[in-house]
Amino acid sequence: MSTNDTLTQRQRRFVAALFATTSVVDAAAQAGVCQATGWRYLRDERVLAELARLQDGVLASAAAGLASDLQLARQTLRDAQTADDVPWSARVSAARAILEAALRLVELASLARRLSELEARDEIC
């Protein structure tokens, strides 16, 4: 059973409205509940879990789009780096951008690995 199945109809409308508006006040009005009820919903673990599930979906979709954009950006930098008709300064800038991105990626991968190891230790204790 998904978290959404345990929410009331009003809670589901409120959660959906939060994604379509910019504030709890506006979301409550759009969902047809009072503002106090909207704030109370935000203290409900089921509502928070559903919000997290929907946010994860939005982020996954954005990440997928960015992945294809990154491939194009990487190829553009590589082309600029190796093209004979591109000024030397632009080629150096492209190389620098590639190196900086690679270093950030290595750092993030290292942090993710270390965090996973710490979380695994906490589960054992």
C-alpha positions in Angstrom: 0.0 0.0 0.0 1.4 3.4 -0.9 1.5 6.3 1.4 -1.0 8.1 -0.9 -3.6 5.4 -0.1 -3.6 6.3 3.5 -4.2 10.0 3.0 -7.6 11.5 3.0 -9.0 13.1 -0.2 -8.4 16.6 1.4 -4.8 15.7 2.3 -4.2 14.5 -1.3 -5.6 17.7 -2.7 -3.5 19.8 -0.3 -0.3 17.9 -1.2 -1.0 18.4 -4.9 -1.7 22.0 -4.3 1.6 22.5 -2.6 3.3 21.5 -5.9 1.1 24.0 -7.9 1.5 27.0 -5.5 4.2 28.9 -3.8 2.9 28.9 -0.2 1.0 26.8 2.4 -1.6 29.6 2.5 -2.2 29.4 -1.2 -2.1 25.5 -1.2 -4.7 25.4 1.6 -7.0 27.8 -0.2 -6.6 25.8 -3.5 -7.3 22.5 -1.7 -10.3 23.9 0.1 -9.0 23.7 3.6 -8.2 26.3 6.2 -4.7 27.6 6.7 -4.4 26.0 10.1 -5.4 22.6 8.6 -2.7 23.0 6.0 -0.1 23.6 8.7 -1.4 20.6 10.7 -1.1 18.4 7.6 2.5 19.4 7.4 3.1 17.8 10.8 1.5 14.5 9.7 4.1 11.9 8.9 1.9 10.4 6.1 1.6 13.8 4.4 5.3 14.4 4.8 6.1 11.0 3.3 3.9 11.7 0.3 5.5 15.1 -0.2 9.0 13.4 -0.1 7.8 10.7 -2.5 6.6 13.3 -5.0 9.7 15.5 -4.6 11.9 12.5 -5.2 10.0 11.9 -8.5 10.4 15.5 -9.5 14.1 15.4 -8.7 14.6 12.1 -10.6 12.9 13.6 -13.6 15.1 16.8 -13.4 18.2 14.7 -13.0 17.4 12.6 -16.1 17.0 15.8 -18.1 20.2 17.2 -16.7 22.1 14.0 -17.5 21.5 14.5 -21.2 22.3 18.2 -21.0 25.6 17.3 -19.3 26.5 15.0 -22.1 26.0 17.8 -24.6 27.9 20.3 -22.4 30.8 17.9 -22.0 30.9 17.3 -25.8 30.8 21.1 -26.4 33.8 21.5 -24.0 35.7 18.7 -25.7 35.1 20.2 -29.1 36.2 23.6 -28.0 39.3 22.0 -26.3 40.4 20.2 -29.4 39.3 22.5 -32.3 42.2 24.1 -34.1 40.0 27.1 -35.1 39.2 28.0 -31.5 41.4 30.5 -29.7 44.0 29.1 -27.3 42.4 30.9 -24.3 39.0 29.3 -25.0 40.6 25.9 -25.3 42.4 26.3 -22.0 39.1 27.5 -20.4 37.3 24.4 -21.8 40.1 22.1 -20.4 39.9 23.9 -17.0 36.1 23.5 -16.9 36.4 19.7 -17.7 39.0 19.3 -15.0 37.0 21.2 -12.3 33.9 19.2 -13.1 35.8 15.9 -12.9 37.3 16.9 -9.5 33.9 17.8 -8.1 32.5 14.5 -9.3 35.3 12.6 -7.6 34.8 14.6 -4.4 31.0 13.9 -4.4 31.5 10.2 -5.1 34.0 10.0 -2.3 31.6 11.8 0.1 28.8 9.6 -0.9 30.8 6.4 -0.3 32.0 7.7 3.0 28.5 8.6 4.1 27.2 5.2 3.1 29.9 3.6 5.2 29.0 5.7 8.2 25.3 4.9 7.8 26.2 1.2 7.6 28.1 1.5 10.8 25.2 3.2 12.6 22.9 0.4 11.5 25.2 -2.2 13.0 25.5 -0.5 16.4 
